[in-house]
Amino acid sequence: MSGTAGDEPFEQRLLGELPLVRAYLGRLAPANDVEDLVQDVATRAWKYRESFDPGRSFGAWLRGVALRVLLDRRAQAQRAPEPLADAALVPAAGREDRDAREDVARVLARLSATEREVVVRFHLRGESIDVIARALALPVGTVKSHLHRALGRLRPLLDHDGHRPAPPGMRSGPAEEPGVHGDDHDHLGGDR
């Protein structure tokens, strides 16, 4: 279907405007979200192409679609549950486990969103540094830095008496995670 706007088929106009949409969203959204947003804009524009009025500016209509996509994404992120709210991440069995989950959620809430995501993926989901870096579109060294900083901030909060074991579902181990400082990157399966 070619729902035309002027003489150009809709698809050609859409493809021609995407670089401008990308630039527009680049001013409004974090850089690592822009490509996903542009794809969502293209999908939504195609879905609602019949609502475009050929007598109006195609670029303005498309920027309106882009703004709605961005606002919808932000609203969805605000409604999304915290990663630790997922019962599959931490085993639920009794009051002690519930208390431990609440402790973990409380201290993780003090981290930035990126640090929290890195810690949850590494310690609760068991993902490698390389997998996390690819998923978050960050360099491996940046993921290691986020993990190191986050663990430094979490350690005093979780080790109230210096002897508290890691909460259920979290890896326990030495104070320094292997590979965080780059001295043991072989087990991570990747380069820096």
Backbone as a ProteinNet text record, in pm:
[ID]
protein_1_A
[PRIMARY]
MSGTAGDEPFEQRLLGELPLVRAYLGRLAPANDVEDLVQDVATRAWKYRESFDPGRSFGAWLRGVALRVLLDRRAQAQRAPEPLADAALVPAAGREDRDAREDVARVLARLSATEREVVVRFHLRGESIDVIARALALPVGTVKSHLHRALGRLRPLLDHDGHRPAPPGMRSGPAEEPGVHGDDHDHLGGDR
[TERTIARY]
85	0	89.4	53.5	145.2	87.8	-11.8	-70.7	15.5	-13.5	75.3	56.6	163.9	164.1	231.9	155.5	213.5	233.3	344.9	372.1	454.6	520.4	606.4	525.6	554.4	489.6	527.9	437.9	456.9	590.7	623.3	746.3	870.3	874.9	990	1000	886.5	887.4	932.9	883.1	921.1	1072	1125.8	1269.7	1350.8	1301.6	1371.6	1372.3	1270.8	1260.1	1329.2	1360.6	1416.9	1546.3	1637.6	1756.4	1720	1617.6	1574.1	1507.4	1432.1	1370.5	1479.9	1583.1	1695.8	1761.8	1782.8	1843.4	1751	1623.3	1524.2	1525.3	1517.6	1518.3	1652.9	1760.8	1893.2	1903.1	1819.4	1817.5	1728.9	1643.1	1544.5	1568.8	1643.8	1657.8	1805.3	1836.2	1974.5	2021.6	2147.4	2203.5	2183.4	2192.8	2179.5	2034.5	1937.2	1796.3	1749.6	1824.9	1777.4	1742.9	1828.6	1800.8	1674.1	1654.8	1531.1	1409.3	1421.1	1309.9	1279.4	1382.2	1361	1287.8	1326.8	1257.7	1110.9	1086.3	948.1	867.9	931.5	864.3	827.3	921	893.7	778.7	780.3	675	540	537.1	410.4	361.6	451.7	411.9	350	411.9	358.2	220.4	206.7	79.9	-32.3	-0.4	-102.8	-91.4	-33.9	-11.7	-140.7	-251.4	-379.4	-424.4	-368.8	-408.7	-334.1	-232.9	-159	-245.1	-251.4	-324.9	-225.7	-237.2	-142.5	-136.7	-236.4	-235.1	-147.6	-93.7	-10	134.6	222.2	365	391.1	454.5	488.2	589.6	690.3	792.5	733	640.6	576.6	494.1	421.3	342.4	433.7	545	637.3	704.2	737.9	793.4	690.3	562.9	456.2	450.5	463.1	467.6	589.1	703.4	826.4	809.4	750	729.9	636.6	531.8	440.9	512.5	595.6	671.8	764.3	833.4	924.6	848.6	737.7	659.1	601.2	557.5	507.7	618.2	739.3	852.5	884.5	884.8	912.7	805.7	679.4	569.9	580.5	616.2	632.3	746.7	855.5	969.7	932.5	848.9	807.5	715.1	635.8	543.3	610.9	727.8	795.9	835.6	817.6	858.3	1010.1	1054.3	1197.2	1245.5	1367.7	1416.1	1404.3	1421.4	1415.9	1274.6	1174.2	1036.5	1000.1	1077.9	1053.9	1093.4	995.5	1020.6	1114.9	1127.9	1216.2	1362.5	1394.4	1533.5	1586.9	1504.3	1547.9	1449.1	1497.2	1404.6	1324.5	1195.1	1108.2	1079.6	1125.3	1098.3	1113.6	1004.3	1006.8	1043.8	1032.3	1053.7	1197.6	1293.2	1433.9	1466.9	1417.8	1440.2	1371.4	1249.6	1176.7	1252.8	1304.6	1384	1509.9	1573.3	1694.2	1661.5	1548.9	1508.1	1482.4	1417.4	1390.3	1520.8	1617.1	1748.8	1816.4	1813.8	1877.9	1808.1	1675.4	1601.6	1630.3	1639.6	1665.3	1801.9	1903.5	2036.8	2054.7	1991.5	2001.8	1933.3	1831.7	1761.4	1853.3	1962.1	2055.8	2154.5	2154	2243.5	2176.8	2258.1	2201.9	2134.8	2050	1979.2	2077	2183.5	2280.7	2356.7	2401.7	2473.3	2383.2	2256.4	2162.5	2144.3	2128.5	2110	2232.3	2351.4	2474.4	2484.6	2457.7	2466.6	2364.1	2240.7	2136.3	2172.3	2217.8	2252.7	2372.2	2473.1	2593.9	2571.5	2516.8	2507.7	2380.5	2269.1	2145	2115	2144.4	2116.1	2236.5	2354.3	2474.8	2528.2	2494.6	2543.1	2689.4	2762.3	2903.2	2912.6	3029.8	3055.5	3031.4	3077.3	3059.8	2912.1	2834.1	2690.7	2622.9	2658.1	2600.5	2639.3	2765.1	2812	2734.1	2714.4	2637.7	2492.8	2431.8	2290.5	2267.4	2360.9	2345	2413.4	2475.2	2546.3	2652.4	2729.6	2837.1	2968.8	3080.7	3209.6	3229.9	3303.4	3330.4	3392	3487.9	3552.9	3455	3356.8	3256.2	3168.3	3131.4	3052	3130.8	3260	3344.3	3350.9	3362	3366.6	3236.4	3124	2994	2981.8	3023.9	3014.9	3103.6	3225.3	3318.8	3265.7	3219.5	3165.7	3043.1	2954.9	2832.2	2864.2	2956.3	2992	3057	3136.6	3197	3091.6	2985.4	2878.4	2789.3	2771.9	2683.8	2747.8	2876.8	2944.1	2918.6	2939.3	2915.3	2767.2	2679.3	2536.5	2487.4	2544.7	2503.5	2581	2705.6	2788.2	2781.3	2662.9	2643.2	2745.1	2766.4	2857.4	2988.2	3005.9	3128	3127.3	3022	3017.2	2892.5	2810.3	2684.2	2710.7	2656.3	2674.6	2594.1	2626.2	2551.8	2406	2312	2170.1	2140.9	2030.6	1996.3	1988.9	2044.7	2041	2160.7	2238.9	2355.6	2479.4	2573.4	2699.9	2774.8	2831.4	2922.3	3062.2	3157.1	3292.3	3385.4	3503.9	3601.3	3552.4	3612.9	3572.9	3585.9	3686.9	3705.2	3655.3	3569.7	3520.3	3629.4	3654.2	3754.6	3717.3	3814.8	3793.1	3747	3703.8	3653.8	3764.6	3886.7	3999	4078.7	4032.2	4098.5	4213.4	4238.2	4352.2	4318.5	4192.7	4156.9	4048	4078	3973.8	3954.6	4041.9	4027.1	3897.7	3857.8	3734.7	3611.6	3624.4	3508.5	3484.8	3580.8	3563.6	3570.2	3635.5	3638.9	3756	3770.8	3875.9	3820.8	3913.1	3867.6	3831
-116.5	0	122.4	223.1	334.3	466.4	473.2	597.7	717.3	788.7	892.3	1023.1	1096.6	1232	1314	1391.7	1458.2	1353.1	1359.6	1263.1	1144.2	1158.8	1050.9	947.8	820	718.6	738.7	699.9	718.9	662.3	541.8	475.2	558.4	615.7	698.1	823.9	887	1007.2	971.7	859.1	815.3	792.5	718.3	691.4	819.2	912.6	1039.2	1126.3	1113.8	1195.1	1133.4	1004.9	937.9	1001.8	1048.9	1115.5	1240.3	1312.9	1430.8	1389.4	1279.3	1226.5	1182.4	1117.1	1071.7	1191.8	1300	1421.4	1483.4	1487.3	1541.8	1462.6	1330.2	1246.2	1252.9	1274.7	1287.2	1404.8	1505.7	1620.4	1595.9	1494.2	1472.3	1347.4	1253.8	1123.9	1088.5	996.3	948.6	884.8	904.9	858.8	708.7	627.9	483.3	439.2	529.8	496.8	541.2	626.7	692	591.8	495.8	402.6	322	275.2	202.4	291.9	415.8	510.3	535.7	551.3	575.7	456.4	335.6	217	216.4	253	259.1	366.1	478.5	585.6	535.9	471	421.1	320.3	231.9	130.6	195.8	289	354.4	441.9	511.5	595.2	507.3	393.3	303.5	251.5	215.3	162	265.3	391.6	496.8	587.5	536.2	618.4	676	607.4	657.2	783.7	810.1	930.2	1055	1037.2	1152.7	1229.1	1360.4	1449.4	1505.4	1467.3	1512.8	1664.9	1735	1879.9	1944.8	1864.7	1917.5	1872.8	1927.1	1895.2	1752.4	1672.9	1535.9	1534.1	1623.2	1629.2	1663.4	1758.7	1796.3	1679.7	1610.3	1494.8	1386.9	1362.5	1258.2	1295.9	1423.9	1467.1	1450.4	1471.8	1446.2	1299.3	1212	1068	1037.5	1097.6	1073.3	1118.4	1234.2	1283.5	1191	1142.9	1050	919.5	870	747.6	769.5	882.3	912.9	924	995.2	1011	877.5	794.5	661.4	577.3	584.7	508.1	553.1	684.8	736.6	694.2	701.1	659.6	510.8	431.5	287.1	259.8	334.2	315.2	350.2	450.7	488.2	383.9	316.8	215	80.4	61.7	-68.5	-101	-225.3	-263.6	-261	-241	-247.9	-388.5	-404	-536.7	-640.7	-600.3	-697.9	-734.5	-667.5	-702.1	-836.4	-882.4	-1009.6	-1122.7	-1198.2	-1304.2	-1411.2	-1423.3	-1524.9	-1491.3	-1366.1	-1328.5	-1372.6	-1365.2	-1398.9	-1499.8	-1614.1	-1715	-1662.1	-1693.9	-1649	-1767.6	-1761.8	-1868.8	-1811.8	-1772	-1730.1	-1584.6	-1544.8	-1406.1	-1360.6	-1447.9	-1409.1	-1374	-1455.2	-1425.4	-1295.7	-1274.9	-1152.3	-1031.9	-1042.5	-933.5	-908.1	-1016.6	-1001.3	-933.5	-972.8	-908.8	-760.6	-727.2	-586	-510	-573.5	-510	-483.5	-583	-568.7	-459.6	-461.6	-359.1	-220.3	-208	-78.8	-24.1	-107.7	-57.7	-37.9	-123	-104.6	24.6	66.4	190.1	311.5	297.8	409	422.4	325	328.9	402.6	447	503.8	389.5	425.7	324.1	231.7	288.1	206.2	114.6	168.1	84.3	-28.7	2.8	-99	-206.9	-166.8	-263.5	-354.4	-297.7	-376.7	-476.1	-431	-519.1	-631.5	-599.5	-701.3	-803.5	-755.6	-848.3	-936.1	-877.7	-953.9	-1049.1	-996.9	-1078	-1161.2	-1111.3	-1186.8	-1274.3	-1225.1	-1302.9	-1382	-1350.6	-1424.8	-1395.7	-1280	-1245.8	-1203.4	-1229.1	-1189.4	-1039.7	-984.9	-843.8	-815	-903.6	-883.9	-881.6	-972.4	-977	-848.8	-804.5	-680.2	-562.4	-556.7	-446.2	-441.7	-556.3	-559.1	-518.9	-570.8	-541.7	-394.3	-330.3	-189.9	-95.3	-150.1	-70.3	18	-42.2	28	-46.1	24.8	-44.4	-133.6	-241.3	-335.6	-263.3	-174.6	-101.4	-15.6	41.1	121.9	35	-83.3	-176	-215.9	-244.9	-280.6	-165.8	-43.6	73.2	89.1	74.3	84	-23.6	-144.9	-254.6	-227.5	-184.1	-156.6	-46.3	63.9	174.2	130.8	57.1	11.9	-80.3	-173.7	-264.9	-189.4	-88.5	-5.7	67.8	110.1	178.9	81.4	-38.9	-136.9	-207.1	-232.5	-312	-260.1	-131.1	-86.1	-91.3	-85	-88.4	-229.4	-328.5	-466.9	-531.9	-494.2	-554.1	-469.5	-465.7	-383.7	-415.8	-545.7	-586.2	-642.9	-635.6	-687	-837.1	-907	-1052.3	-1103	-1014.4	-1056	-1122.7	-1242.1	-1309	-1236.8	-1267.7	-1210.1	-1253.5	-1165	-1200.7	-1314.5	-1388	-1499.3	-1452.6	-1532.1	-1500.8	-1420.1	-1363	-1284.9	-1371.5	-1352.9	-1426.2	-1378.7	-1470.1	-1430.1	-1459.3	-1394.5	-1417.7	-1316.2	-1305.6	-1212.2	-1068.7	-978.6	-838.5	-780.6	-820.8	-770	-874.5	-835.4	-927.8	-948.6	-1072.2	-1095.6	-1020.4	-960.1	-893.2	-749.6	-706	-570	-470.2	-502.9	-412.8	-449.4	-551.2	-589.1	-684.9	-730.9	-818	-963.4	-996.2	-1133.9	-1133.2	-1080.4	-1068.7	-1195.1	-1295.6	-1417.2	-1488.6	-1491.9	-1565.8	-1494.7	-1370	-1295.9	-1322.9	-1380.5	-1416.7	-1299.2	-1192.3	-1081.2	-989.3	-899.1	-798.6	-673.1	-580.8	-451.7	-361.4
0	0	0	-75.5	-89.4	-43.2	40.8	90	57.1	-50.4	-98.1	-25.3	-16.3	36.3	-71.3	-143.6	-258.8	-366	-436.4	-542	-493.7	-379.8	-330.8	-253.2	-272.9	-189.9	-42.2	44.3	188.4	235.2	191.4	235.6	202.4	82.2	43.5	129.5	155.3	239.6	381.1	431.9	565.9	573.2	479.4	479	464.3	386	367.5	492.7	575.5	697.6	818.4	815	933.5	984.3	898.8	953.9	1036.1	993.4	1069.1	1200.6	1196.8	1318.9	1415.7	1362.7	1445	1514.1	1440.3	1497	1601.8	1573.9	1667.4	1798.2	1787.6	1907.9	1979.4	1904.5	1964.4	2059.4	2039.2	2129.9	2251.5	2245.5	2351.2	2435.4	2382.7	2449.4	2465	2558.6	2572.2	2441.2	2410	2282.4	2260	2365.4	2346	2324.8	2337.7	2312.3	2174.3	2107.8	1986.1	1875.6	1847.6	1736.6	1760.8	1884.9	1915.3	1897.7	1940.5	1925.6	1778.3	1696.4	1553.4	1490.8	1529	1477.2	1519.5	1646	1694.4	1620.3	1592.4	1517.9	1378.3	1310.2	1175.2	1177.5	1276.7	1288	1313.8	1407.4	1441.8	1325.9	1258.7	1144.8	1035.4	1010	907.9	949.4	1075.7	1126.1	1112	1139.5	1137.7	1015.3	907.4	788.4	731.8	751.5	698.4	771.6	890.2	964.6	917.2	831.5	780	680.6	699.4	608.7	507.1	379.7	277.2	262.1	312.1	304.4	410.7	501.9	610.2	591.3	673.8	665.7	714.6	628.6	666.7	781.4	773.3	878.5	1013.8	1018.5	1145.2	1199.4	1109.9	1152.6	1210.6	1143.2	1187.8	1320.1	1338.8	1467.8	1579	1547.3	1645.1	1683.8	1584.9	1612.2	1700	1666.8	1743.2	1888.1	1908.2	2044.6	2122.6	2059.8	2128.6	2163	2071.6	2099.2	2219.4	2220.8	2331.5	2463.9	2464.4	2587.3	2633.4	2538.5	2574.1	2636.6	2580.1	2633.9	2776	2799.1	2933.4	3033	2992.2	3080.8	3112.3	3013.1	3032.8	3130.9	3118.6	3208.7	3351.9	3370.7	3505.8	3567.1	3482.5	3532.6	3552.4	3491.4	3496.1	3639.4	3680.2	3816.2	3829.8	3950.7	3978.4	3944.7	3896.5	3858	3969	4093.1	4201.9	4242	4186.9	4218.6	4156.3	4061	3995	4089.2	4134.1	4231.4	4177.8	4046.6	3989.5	4015	4043	4062.6	4198	4300.5	4434.8	4490.6	4536.7	4587.2	4706.1	4706.5	4815.2	4906.4	5029.7	5125.5	5265.8	5322.9	5462.2	5483.4	5607.9	5648.3	5627.4	5654.8	5641	5495.6	5400.4	5259.3	5219.2	5269.7	5237.6	5291	5412.3	5470.2	5387.3	5344.5	5262.8	5130	5066.6	4940.8	4962	5073.3	5102.8	5125.1	5193.1	5212.9	5078.4	4991.5	4860.8	4780.3	4777.6	4702.8	4758.2	4889.4	4952.8	4912.9	4917.5	4884.1	4733.6	4652.8	4508.7	4464.1	4536.2	4501.9	4516	4589.7	4607.8	4492.3	4402.4	4286.8	4171.2	4076.5	3953.2	3876.8	3782.4	3704	3631.4	3576.2	3502.6	3597.2	3711.1	3807.8	3856.6	3885	3933	3827.1	3701.4	3593.5	3580.5	3588.3	3577.1	3693.5	3815.2	3932.4	3922.1	3886.7	3876	3768.7	3653.3	3545.3	3583	3648.4	3680.4	3798.2	3908	4029.2	4039.4	3991.6	4006.6	3886	3768.4	3647.7	3599.7	3654.2	3619	3480.3	3423.1	3289.7	3296.5	3189.3	3183.1	3154.8	3179.3	3151.5	3003.2	2915.1	2771.2	2731.5	2787.7	2756.5	2803.6	2922	2975.6	2887.3	2847.2	2762.8	2631.6	2569.4	2444.1	2467.7	2573.6	2601.1	2630.7	2698.3	2735.5	2637.2	2533.9	2433.6	2499.4	2588.6	2658.4	2634.4	2637.5	2629.2	2751.9	2734.2	2843	2962.3	2938.2	3046.9	3125.4	3058.7	3126.9	3215.1	3166.1	3247.7	3372	3354	3468.6	3568	3518.6	3607.4	3683.6	3614.5	3681.9	3789.8	3757.4	3853	3974.4	3949	4057.9	4149.7	4089.5	4169.8	4247.5	4182.8	4248.7	4365.8	4345.2	4454.4	4569.8	4536.2	4641.1	4722.8	4656.2	4727.4	4803.8	4752.3	4815.9	4935.6	4925.5	5027.8	5169.4	5198.8	5336.3	5375.6	5279.7	5310.7	5342	5277.1	5300.9	5414.9	5434.5	5538.8	5665.9	5726.8	5846.1	5954.9	5977.7	6084.5	6030.3	5900.3	5840.3	5820.9	5866.8	5856.8	5785.2	5738.3	5677.9	5542.7	5521.3	5392.4	5284	5160.8	5049.8	5058.6	5024.7	5028.5	4931.3	4953.8	4865.4	4721	4631.3	4489.3	4442.1	4533.8	4492.8	4507.3	4417.6	4426.5	4549	4619.1	4726.2	4677.2	4733.9	4687.7	4746.4	4690.1	4742.6	4727.2	4802.2	4799.2	4659.9	4586.7	4451.1	4352.8	4261.6	4160.1	4056	4014.8	3911.5	3785	3725.9	3599.3	3610.5	3726.6	3738.9	3714.4	3757.6	3735.8	3611.6	3541.8	3417.6	3437	3561	3582.4	3552.8	3525.1	3494.8	3388.5	3270.5	3170.1	3088.3	3103.3	3025.8	3057.4	3184.4	3217.8	3168.4	3127.7	3078.4	2931.7	2867	2727.9	2631.9	2669.9	2576.9	2598	2505.6	2513	2575.2	2602.4	2653.2	2540.7
[MASK]
++++++++++++++++++++++++++++++++++++++++++++++++++++++++++++++++++++++++++++++++++++++++++++++++++++++++++++++++++++++++++++++++++++++++++++++++++++++++++++++++++++++++++++++++++++++++++++++++

